[in-house]
Amino acid sequence: MTNLLKSIFGLERLGWDILIWRILGYIMRRFLRSAMIVFSWFVVPYSRYTNIKVMRRKLPPIRSHLLEIPAVDLAKLIRTKKIKSEEVVEAYIERCRQVNPLINAIVQDRFEEALEEAREIDRVIAMGINSVESMEELTPLLGIPVTVKESIAVKGLTNQAGRVFKTPQIAKSDAPVVEQIKRCGGIILLVSNTPELCLLWETYNNVTGQTKNPYDLKRTPGGSSGGEAALLASGASLLGLTSDIGGSSRLPAMFSGIWGHKPTPYAVSFRGHHPTSDFAKWGDFFTIAPMTRYAKDLPLLLKCMSDPTGPKLTLDKEISAHGIRFFFMDNDGPSGMMRPLSRDLHAAINRVASDFNAKRVNIRKMKWSLDISMSAMLTMKNIETIYHKSEEGEQPKTVCKETVKYFFGCSDSILPSVIFGHLQNFMKIIPNSRHKHLASIIEALKTEFKELLGNDGVFLYPTFPNTAHQHYQIYHKLLEPMYMAIFNTLGLPVTNCMIGLDRRNLPMGIQVVANPGQDHLCLAVAREMERRYGGWVRPPSEDSHSYGQANSSKRG
């Protein structure tokens, strides 16, 4: 019997303890997949019911040509006095005011201060104190508006990551990455919406409410950086500071048709963010990340964000996509955990693989994406949660009490924040031997990617199996973000790239993964994909009656 079991599960050389855990792991995966199906019976009708109230409106059209100039080119025009920073900032402020009543992405703005900073920049440039070359080297973002996820500290603005507090939590200082953006000449416009404590792949909370997708207001822009993605996609932002621990930058970028990059660990300072942790390896998984409307702007923004004390990235290195080796998978291996890709996404990803002559590979250990990511992330200690940090003068919350309050409609928190404590407690009952075994799989996968990609290879992989779904439907798709979280677990840089529209005119995306320190390969491929597939597409607007026909060439 023992030999038969080992043969069935391919475990001839494994001990009994590992055999048992692998069998239990298989059973758990089957259970979770079944649970998602059952959840869908309740989630889908609820989602459709809540969407009845959402009017089928479209965004106002983009009128100003300034809103469609990439940051690289816009900064040059400002430095050379072809346009003024004040004009640019005014255009973006006006666009924010036009679209925010529809997409609900802004938590707090600093428009008046931004305009004053732009006027001061224009005065300094007009005086000719610094040469064009000096400004390009020292302040490459001079006069360019930048928006920031509200979970990242911007001095004087709210910084509570969607949590309900009796007293608003205002940042007393800038996060290091915000300081760097300001030193590079960037002008902070606002802070944008995020789910409570960034704990969901959809963007809503009990403070600001729900953020909507510019391509279809009945759909989500994803999360947790959904506020940034919605602003960028609607033409109300050009450069955004986001964060990523399980796809929080990449999923919104995919759902909103833009570009999101998770950098090599520690290349960008993670300090000044909520939630945070004093866990020694927090930065292995979590990072602050750039998000842009144009792929050509990613290297510029990442260079300005890079931590001077962190790993050095060769972002100025000129490289052609023709000199890069490509590999790809269009599923998570033999696990059967994640649902298959939609027909349009499957066709688009295989088309991209063909266009880049990518070699299909079968990395079998990818089937452990859920197990190893959950084990690695949920066993980290002292992560900030609703149970970890309370408002001054309040009693700490307990898991059981908060759960009861939630189901009676008395909690200030959203469901993911409440159940996160249960997930952490569940991980504590799993034996250390199981966690150690999963840690060994992580190391084996890191080695496999290192040997496969080297310093000149990239791996193409789905971001998510479907395009933007309707609000709340993530609750029956909670396994699919493992397509993204696995690369946080492995510590690999990865970029979501826009590759066209599906038959519903919703954006499609693909992940481009490289080895640590090889971010420039991801960004080079992103620029080439933008050139080949067109990149960002204007969302449908009030005067775009032929939107589908006009963008038919960008469909996958």
C-alpha positions as CSV (number, residue, x, y, z in Angstrom):
1,M,0.0,0.0,0.0
2,T,2.8,2.4,0.9
3,N,4.6,1.8,-2.4
4,L,1.3,2.2,-4.3
5,L,0.6,5.6,-2.7
6,K,4.1,6.8,-3.3
7,S,3.9,5.7,-6.9
8,I,0.5,7.5,-7.4
9,F,1.9,10.8,-6.1
10,G,5.3,10.4,-7.6
11,L,7.0,10.3,-4.2
12,E,9.1,7.2,-4.3
13,R,12.1,8.8,-2.6
14,L,10.3,10.8,0.0
15,G,9.8,10.0,3.7
16,W,6.4,9.3,5.3
17,D,6.1,12.8,6.8
18,I,6.5,14.5,3.5
19,L,4.2,11.9,1.8
20,I,1.4,12.6,4.3
21,W,1.8,16.4,3.9
22,R,1.8,16.2,0.1
23,I,-1.4,14.0,0.2
24,L,-3.0,16.5,2.6
25,G,-1.8,19.4,0.5
26,Y,-3.5,17.7,-2.6
27,I,-6.7,17.3,-0.6
28,M,-6.5,20.9,0.6
29,R,-6.1,22.2,-2.9
30,R,-9.1,20.2,-4.1
31,F,-11.1,21.6,-1.1
32,L,-10.1,25.2,-1.8
33,R,-11.0,24.9,-5.5
34,S,-14.4,23.4,-4.6
35,A,-14.9,26.2,-2.0
36,M,-14.3,28.9,-4.6
37,I,-17.1,27.3,-6.7
38,V,-19.4,27.3,-3.8
39,F,-18.5,30.9,-3.0
40,S,-19.4,31.9,-6.6
41,W,-23.0,30.8,-6.0
42,F,-23.3,33.7,-3.5
43,V,-20.7,36.2,-4.7
44,V,-21.8,36.4,-8.4
45,P,-25.5,37.2,-7.6
46,Y,-24.5,39.7,-4.9
47,S,-22.1,41.4,-7.4
48,R,-24.8,41.7,-10.0
49,Y,-27.3,43.0,-7.5
50,T,-24.9,45.8,-6.3
51,N,-24.1,46.7,-9.9
52,I,-27.8,47.4,-10.6
53,K,-27.3,50.8,-8.9
54,V,-24.2,51.6,-11.0
55,M,-25.2,53.8,-14.0
56,R,-23.6,52.9,-17.4
57,R,-21.9,56.2,-17.7
58,K,-18.6,56.9,-19.5
59,L,-15.8,59.2,-18.7
60,P,-15.6,62.7,-20.1
61,P,-13.3,62.7,-23.2
62,I,-9.7,63.8,-22.9
63,R,-9.4,67.3,-24.4
64,S,-5.9,68.5,-23.5
65,H,-3.0,67.2,-25.6
66,L,-0.8,67.6,-22.5
67,L,-2.4,64.6,-20.9
68,E,-1.2,62.3,-23.6
69,I,2.5,63.1,-23.6
70,P,4.8,60.5,-21.8
71,A,6.7,61.8,-18.8
72,V,10.1,61.4,-20.5
73,D,9.0,63.8,-23.3
74,L,7.0,66.1,-21.0
75,A,10.0,66.7,-18.7
76,K,12.2,67.6,-21.7
77,L,9.6,70.1,-22.9
78,I,9.4,71.7,-19.5
79,R,13.2,71.9,-19.1
80,T,13.6,73.5,-22.6
81,K,10.8,76.1,-21.8
82,K,8.5,74.7,-24.6
83,I,5.7,74.4,-22.1
84,K,5.3,75.4,-18.4
85,S,4.9,73.0,-15.5
86,E,1.9,75.1,-14.3
87,E,0.1,74.3,-17.6
88,V,0.7,70.6,-17.1
89,V,-0.3,70.5,-13.5
90,E,-3.4,72.5,-14.2
91,A,-4.4,70.1,-17.0
92,Y,-4.0,67.1,-14.6
93,I,-5.9,68.8,-11.8
94,E,-8.8,69.5,-14.2
95,R,-8.8,65.9,-15.4
96,C,-8.8,64.7,-11.8
97,R,-11.9,66.8,-11.1
98,Q,-13.6,65.6,-14.2
99,V,-13.2,61.8,-13.6
100,N,-13.1,61.4,-9.8
101,P,-16.9,61.7,-9.3
102,L,-17.1,58.6,-11.5
103,I,-14.2,56.5,-10.5
104,N,-13.8,57.6,-6.9
105,A,-10.0,57.2,-6.7
106,I,-8.8,60.2,-4.8
107,V,-8.6,60.2,-1.0
108,Q,-7.0,63.6,-0.5
109,D,-5.5,66.2,-2.8
110,R,-3.0,69.0,-2.5
111,F,-3.9,70.8,-5.7
112,E,-3.2,74.4,-4.6
113,E,0.2,73.5,-3.1
114,A,1.1,71.6,-6.3
115,L,0.2,74.6,-8.5
116,E,2.4,76.9,-6.3
117,E,5.3,74.4,-6.6
118,A,4.8,74.3,-10.4
119,R,4.9,78.1,-10.6
120,E,8.1,78.2,-8.6
121,I,9.7,75.6,-10.9
122,D,8.7,77.7,-13.9
123,R,10.3,80.8,-12.3
124,V,13.6,79.0,-11.6
125,I,13.7,77.5,-15.2
126,A,13.0,81.0,-16.7
127,M,15.9,82.5,-14.7
128,G,18.3,80.0,-16.4
129,I,20.1,79.2,-13.2
130,N,20.7,75.6,-14.2
131,S,21.6,74.2,-17.6
132,V,19.2,71.8,-19.4
133,E,21.8,69.1,-19.0
134,S,22.1,69.7,-15.3
135,M,18.3,69.6,-14.8
136,E,18.1,66.4,-16.8
137,E,20.8,64.8,-14.6
138,L,19.8,66.1,-11.2
139,T,16.0,66.7,-11.5
140,P,14.8,64.4,-14.3
141,L,11.2,64.7,-13.1
142,L,11.3,68.5,-12.8
143,G,7.7,69.9,-13.1
144,I,6.0,66.5,-13.6
145,P,2.9,65.7,-11.5
146,V,3.0,62.4,-9.6
147,T,0.2,60.6,-7.7
148,V,0.8,58.4,-4.6
149,K,-1.1,55.4,-3.1
150,E,-2.5,56.6,0.2
151,S,-0.7,53.8,2.1
152,I,2.6,55.6,1.3
153,A,3.4,58.6,3.6
154,V,3.1,62.0,2.0
155,K,3.7,64.7,4.6
156,G,0.5,66.6,5.6
157,L,-1.8,64.1,3.8
158,T,-3.9,61.2,5.2
159,N,-1.9,58.0,5.7
160,Q,-4.2,55.3,7.2
161,A,-4.5,52.8,4.3
162,G,-8.3,52.8,4.3
163,R,-8.7,52.1,8.1
164,V,-11.4,53.8,10.0
165,F,-10.0,56.1,12.7
166,K,-11.9,58.6,14.9
167,T,-9.0,61.0,14.4
168,P,-7.5,61.2,10.8
169,Q,-4.0,59.8,10.7
170,I,-1.9,62.4,8.9
171,A,1.7,61.7,7.8
172,K,4.2,63.7,9.7
173,S,7.0,63.1,7.2
174,D,7.5,61.8,3.7
175,A,8.3,58.2,3.0
176,P,11.9,57.9,1.7
177,V,10.7,57.2,-1.8
178,V,8.5,60.3,-1.8
179,E,11.5,62.3,-0.6
180,Q,13.4,61.0,-3.6
181,I,10.7,61.9,-6.1
182,K,10.6,65.4,-4.7
183,R,14.4,65.7,-5.0
184,C,14.1,64.7,-8.6
185,G,11.6,67.5,-9.2
186,G,8.3,65.6,-9.1
187,I,5.2,67.4,-7.8
188,I,2.9,65.4,-5.6
189,L,-0.8,65.9,-6.6
190,L,-2.7,63.6,-4.3
191,V,-3.0,60.3,-2.5
192,S,-5.2,57.6,-4.0
193,N,-7.6,54.9,-2.7
194,T,-6.6,51.4,-1.4
195,P,-8.5,48.6,0.3
196,E,-8.1,48.5,4.1
197,L,-4.4,47.8,4.9
198,C,-3.9,46.8,1.2
199,L,-5.4,43.3,2.0
200,L,-7.5,42.7,-1.1
201,W,-7.1,42.5,-4.9
202,E,-10.0,45.0,-5.1
203,T,-10.2,48.6,-4.0
204,Y,-12.8,49.6,-1.5
205,N,-12.9,50.5,2.2
206,N,-15.2,52.0,4.8
207,V,-13.6,55.5,4.6
208,T,-13.4,56.4,0.9
209,G,-15.6,53.8,-0.6
210,Q,-15.3,51.8,-3.8
211,T,-13.0,52.7,-6.8
212,K,-14.3,51.9,-10.3
213,N,-12.6,50.8,-13.5
214,P,-12.5,53.6,-16.2
215,Y,-13.2,51.0,-18.9
216,D,-16.4,49.9,-17.3
217,L,-17.7,51.4,-14.0
218,K,-19.4,48.2,-13.1
219,R,-16.0,46.5,-12.9
220,T,-13.1,46.7,-10.5
221,P,-9.7,48.3,-11.3
222,G,-8.2,45.6,-9.1
223,G,-6.2,46.1,-5.9
224,S,-4.6,47.0,-3.8
225,S,-3.3,49.9,-5.9
226,G,-6.6,50.3,-7.7
227,G,-6.8,54.1,-7.0
228,E,-3.5,54.7,-8.8
229,A,-4.5,52.4,-11.7
230,A,-7.9,54.1,-12.2
231,L,-6.3,57.5,-12.3
232,L,-3.6,56.5,-14.7
233,A,-5.9,54.7,-17.1
234,S,-8.4,57.6,-17.1
235,G,-5.7,60.1,-18.1
236,A,-5.8,61.8,-14.6
237,S,-2.2,60.8,-13.7
238,L,1.0,60.0,-15.5
239,L,3.3,58.5,-12.9
240,G,2.2,56.6,-9.8
241,L,3.8,55.3,-6.6
242,T,2.2,52.0,-5.5
243,S,3.2,49.0,-3.5
244,D,3.3,45.2,-4.1
245,I,3.3,42.1,-1.9
246,G,1.0,39.8,-3.8
247,G,0.4,41.5,-7.1
248,S,-0.9,44.7,-5.7
249,S,0.7,46.7,-8.4
250,R,0.5,44.2,-11.3
251,L,-3.2,43.2,-11.1
252,P,-4.5,46.8,-11.2
253,A,-2.1,47.5,-14.0
254,M,-3.5,44.6,-16.0
255,F,-7.2,45.4,-15.2
256,S,-6.6,49.1,-16.2
257,G,-4.4,48.6,-19.3
258,I,-1.2,50.2,-18.0
259,W,2.2,49.2,-16.7
260,G,3.2,48.1,-13.2
261,H,6.6,46.8,-12.1
262,K,7.6,44.9,-9.0
263,P,11.3,45.7,-8.5
264,T,14.1,43.5,-7.2
265,P,13.8,43.3,-3.4
266,Y,15.3,46.3,-1.6
267,A,16.0,48.2,-4.8
268,V,13.4,50.6,-3.6
269,S,13.0,51.5,0.1
270,F,9.8,50.0,1.7
271,R,9.8,52.3,4.6
272,G,7.1,54.9,5.2
273,H,4.3,52.5,4.3
274,H,1.2,51.1,6.0
275,P,0.9,48.2,6.6
276,T,4.5,47.4,7.6
277,S,6.4,44.9,9.7
278,D,9.6,44.7,11.7
279,F,10.1,41.1,10.4
280,A,13.7,40.8,9.2
281,K,12.7,39.5,5.8
282,W,9.7,41.8,5.2
283,G,11.6,43.5,2.3
284,D,12.1,40.1,0.6
285,F,8.3,40.0,-0.2
286,F,7.1,43.6,0.0
287,T,8.2,46.6,-2.0
288,I,7.0,50.1,-3.1
289,A,6.6,50.0,-6.9
290,P,6.3,52.2,-9.9
291,M,3.2,52.3,-12.1
292,T,3.0,54.3,-15.4
293,R,0.6,54.9,-18.3
294,Y,3.5,54.5,-20.8
295,A,6.1,51.8,-20.7
296,K,8.8,54.2,-21.8
297,D,8.4,56.0,-18.4
298,L,9.0,53.0,-16.2
299,P,12.9,53.2,-16.3
300,L,12.7,57.0,-15.5
301,L,10.4,56.6,-12.5
302,L,12.2,53.5,-11.2
303,K,15.5,55.2,-11.4
304,C,14.2,58.2,-9.4
305,M,12.7,55.8,-6.8
306,S,15.7,53.5,-6.4
307,D,17.2,53.4,-2.9
308,P,20.8,54.7,-3.0
309,T,21.7,52.1,-0.4
310,G,20.0,49.2,-2.1
311,P,21.0,46.9,-5.0
312,K,22.2,48.8,-8.0
313,L,20.0,48.4,-11.1
314,T,21.4,49.0,-14.5
315,L,18.4,50.9,-15.8
316,D,20.5,53.1,-18.2
317,K,21.8,50.0,-19.9
318,E,20.7,50.0,-23.6
319,I,19.4,46.6,-24.6
320,S,17.4,45.3,-27.5
321,A,14.6,42.7,-27.0
322,H,16.2,40.8,-29.8
323,G,19.1,39.9,-27.5
324,I,16.9,38.5,-24.8
325,R,15.9,34.8,-24.5
326,F,12.2,34.1,-23.9
327,F,10.5,31.3,-22.0
328,F,6.8,31.0,-21.2
329,M,4.0,29.0,-19.5
330,D,0.3,29.7,-19.9
331,N,-0.8,27.8,-16.7
332,D,0.4,27.0,-13.2
333,G,1.6,23.6,-14.1
334,P,-0.2,20.3,-13.1
335,S,-1.8,21.6,-9.9
336,G,-5.2,22.4,-11.2
337,M,-5.5,25.1,-8.5
338,M,-5.9,28.1,-10.6
339,R,-8.8,28.4,-13.1
340,P,-7.7,28.3,-16.8
341,L,-7.2,31.4,-18.8
342,S,-10.1,33.0,-20.7
343,R,-10.2,32.2,-24.4
344,D,-9.1,35.7,-25.3
345,L,-6.2,35.8,-22.8
346,H,-5.0,32.3,-23.8
347,A,-4.9,33.4,-27.4
348,A,-3.2,36.7,-26.6
349,I,-0.5,35.2,-24.4
350,N,0.3,32.5,-26.9
351,R,0.4,35.1,-29.7
352,V,2.9,37.1,-27.6
353,A,5.0,34.0,-27.0
354,S,5.0,33.3,-30.7
355,D,5.9,36.9,-31.6
356,F,8.9,36.7,-29.3
357,N,9.9,33.2,-30.2
358,A,9.5,32.1,-26.6
359,K,10.2,28.5,-25.6
360,R,7.5,26.7,-23.8
361,V,8.7,25.3,-20.5
362,N,7.1,23.2,-17.7
363,I,8.3,24.3,-14.3
364,R,6.5,21.7,-12.3
365,K,7.2,23.3,-8.9
366,M,5.0,26.2,-9.9
367,K,2.1,24.0,-8.8
368,W,3.2,24.8,-5.2
369,S,2.6,28.5,-5.7
370,L,-0.3,28.7,-3.3
371,D,1.3,26.5,-0.6
372,I,4.7,28.2,-0.6
373,S,3.3,31.7,-0.8
374,M,0.8,31.3,2.0
375,S,3.5,29.6,4.2
376,A,6.1,32.3,3.5
377,M,3.8,35.4,3.9
378,L,1.4,34.3,6.6
379,T,4.1,33.2,9.0
380,M,5.8,36.6,9.0
381,K,5.6,38.1,12.5
382,N,4.5,41.6,13.6
383,I,2.7,42.5,10.4
384,E,0.5,45.5,10.9
385,T,-3.2,44.4,11.0
386,I,-6.4,45.7,12.7
387,Y,-5.4,43.4,15.6
388,H,-1.8,44.7,15.8
389,K,-2.2,48.4,16.0
390,S,-5.2,50.3,17.6
391,E,-6.0,53.9,17.9
392,E,-4.7,55.6,21.0
393,G,-7.0,55.0,23.9
394,E,-8.8,52.1,22.4
395,Q,-8.6,48.4,23.4
396,P,-6.9,46.1,21.0
397,K,-9.3,44.1,18.8
398,T,-9.6,40.4,19.1
399,V,-10.1,38.0,16.2
400,C,-13.3,36.3,17.6
401,K,-14.9,39.5,18.7
402,E,-14.2,41.3,15.5
403,T,-15.6,38.4,13.5
404,V,-18.8,38.4,15.4
405,K,-19.1,42.2,15.0
406,Y,-18.5,41.9,11.2
407,F,-21.2,39.4,10.6
408,F,-23.7,41.5,12.6
409,G,-22.7,44.6,10.6
410,C,-21.0,46.4,13.5
411,S,-17.3,46.3,12.4
412,D,-15.5,49.2,10.9
413,S,-13.4,46.8,8.8
414,I,-13.8,45.0,5.6
415,L,-13.9,41.2,5.4
416,P,-10.2,40.5,4.4
417,S,-9.0,42.5,7.4
418,V,-11.2,40.5,9.7
419,I,-10.3,37.1,8.4
420,F,-6.6,37.8,8.1
421,G,-6.2,37.0,11.8
422,H,-7.8,33.6,11.3
423,L,-5.4,32.9,8.5
424,Q,-2.4,33.8,10.7
425,N,-3.8,31.5,13.5
426,F,-4.3,28.7,11.1
427,M,-0.7,28.9,9.9
428,K,0.5,28.5,13.6
429,I,-1.0,25.1,13.9
430,I,0.9,23.7,10.9
431,P,4.0,21.9,12.0
432,N,7.4,23.5,11.4
433,S,8.4,20.5,9.4
434,R,5.8,21.4,6.8
435,H,7.0,25.0,6.6
436,K,10.6,23.8,6.3
437,H,9.6,21.5,3.5
438,L,7.9,24.4,1.6
439,A,10.9,26.6,2.3
440,S,13.0,24.0,0.5
441,I,10.7,24.2,-2.5
442,I,11.1,28.0,-2.6
443,E,14.9,27.6,-2.7
444,A,14.7,24.9,-5.4
445,L,12.4,27.2,-7.5
446,K,14.8,30.1,-7.1
447,T,17.7,27.9,-8.3
448,E,15.6,26.7,-11.2
449,F,14.8,30.2,-12.4
450,K,18.4,31.4,-11.8
451,E,19.7,28.6,-14.1
452,L,16.9,29.0,-16.7
453,L,17.0,32.8,-17.1
454,G,20.6,33.7,-16.3
455,N,21.3,37.3,-17.0
456,D,19.7,37.5,-20.4
457,G,16.4,35.6,-20.2
458,V,12.8,36.5,-19.2
459,F,9.8,34.3,-18.4
460,L,6.3,35.2,-19.7
461,Y,3.5,34.2,-17.4
462,P,-0.2,35.1,-17.0
463,T,-1.0,38.0,-14.6
464,F,-4.5,36.7,-14.0
465,P,-6.8,34.3,-15.8
466,N,-9.5,36.9,-16.8
467,T,-9.8,40.6,-17.6
468,A,-11.4,43.0,-15.1
469,H,-14.4,41.3,-13.5
470,Q,-17.4,43.0,-11.8
471,H,-17.1,44.4,-8.2
472,Y,-16.6,41.8,-5.4
473,Q,-16.2,38.8,-7.7
474,I,-12.6,38.5,-6.5
475,Y,-14.1,36.7,-3.5
476,H,-14.6,33.5,-5.5
477,K,-11.2,34.0,-7.3
478,L,-9.0,34.2,-4.2
479,L,-6.6,31.4,-5.5
480,E,-5.8,33.1,-8.9
481,P,-3.6,35.9,-7.4
482,M,-1.0,33.2,-6.8
483,Y,-0.1,33.7,-10.5
484,M,1.5,37.0,-9.1
485,A,2.3,36.3,-5.5
486,I,4.7,33.5,-6.4
487,F,7.2,36.1,-7.7
488,N,7.1,38.0,-4.4
489,T,7.8,34.7,-2.7
490,L,10.7,34.1,-5.0
491,G,12.0,37.7,-4.9
492,L,12.0,38.1,-8.7
493,P,11.4,41.4,-10.5
494,V,8.4,41.3,-12.7
495,T,6.4,43.7,-15.0
496,N,2.8,43.6,-16.0
497,C,2.6,44.6,-19.7
498,M,-0.5,45.7,-21.7
499,I,-1.0,43.4,-24.7
500,G,-4.3,44.5,-26.1
501,L,-8.1,44.4,-25.5
502,D,-10.3,41.4,-25.3
503,R,-13.7,41.1,-27.1
504,R,-15.3,43.2,-24.4
505,N,-12.8,46.0,-25.0
506,L,-11.2,45.3,-21.6
507,P,-7.4,45.4,-21.2
508,M,-5.3,42.2,-21.2
509,G,-1.9,41.8,-19.6
510,I,1.0,39.5,-19.2
511,Q,3.9,39.2,-16.7
512,V,7.5,39.5,-17.7
513,V,9.8,38.0,-15.1
514,A,13.6,38.2,-14.8
515,N,16.3,37.2,-12.2
516,P,17.1,39.5,-9.3
517,G,18.9,42.7,-10.5
518,Q,17.8,42.2,-14.1
519,D,14.9,44.6,-13.9
520,H,16.2,46.3,-17.1
521,L,15.3,43.1,-19.1
522,C,11.7,43.4,-17.9
523,L,11.6,47.1,-18.8
524,A,13.2,46.5,-22.2
525,V,10.6,43.9,-23.1
526,A,7.8,46.2,-21.8
527,R,8.9,49.0,-24.2
528,E,9.0,46.5,-27.1
529,M,5.5,45.3,-26.2
530,E,4.3,48.8,-26.1
531,R,5.8,49.4,-29.6
532,R,4.3,46.2,-31.0
533,Y,0.8,46.2,-29.4
534,G,0.2,49.9,-28.9
535,G,0.1,50.1,-25.1
536,W,-2.5,52.2,-23.2
537,V,-5.8,52.8,-24.9
538,R,-8.2,55.6,-24.0
539,P,-11.1,54.3,-22.0
540,P,-14.5,54.8,-23.7
541,S,-15.8,58.3,-23.2
542,E,-19.0,60.2,-23.7
543,D,-18.3,61.1,-27.3
544,S,-16.6,57.8,-28.3
545,H,-19.6,56.0,-29.9
546,S,-17.3,53.9,-32.1
547,Y,-14.9,53.0,-29.3
548,G,-15.0,49.2,-30.1
549,Q,-14.4,49.8,-33.8
550,A,-11.7,52.4,-33.2
551,N,-9.7,50.1,-31.0
552,S,-10.3,46.8,-32.9
553,S,-6.7,46.7,-34.0
554,K,-5.5,46.5,-30.4
555,R,-7.6,43.4,-29.5
556,G,-5.9,40.1,-28.8
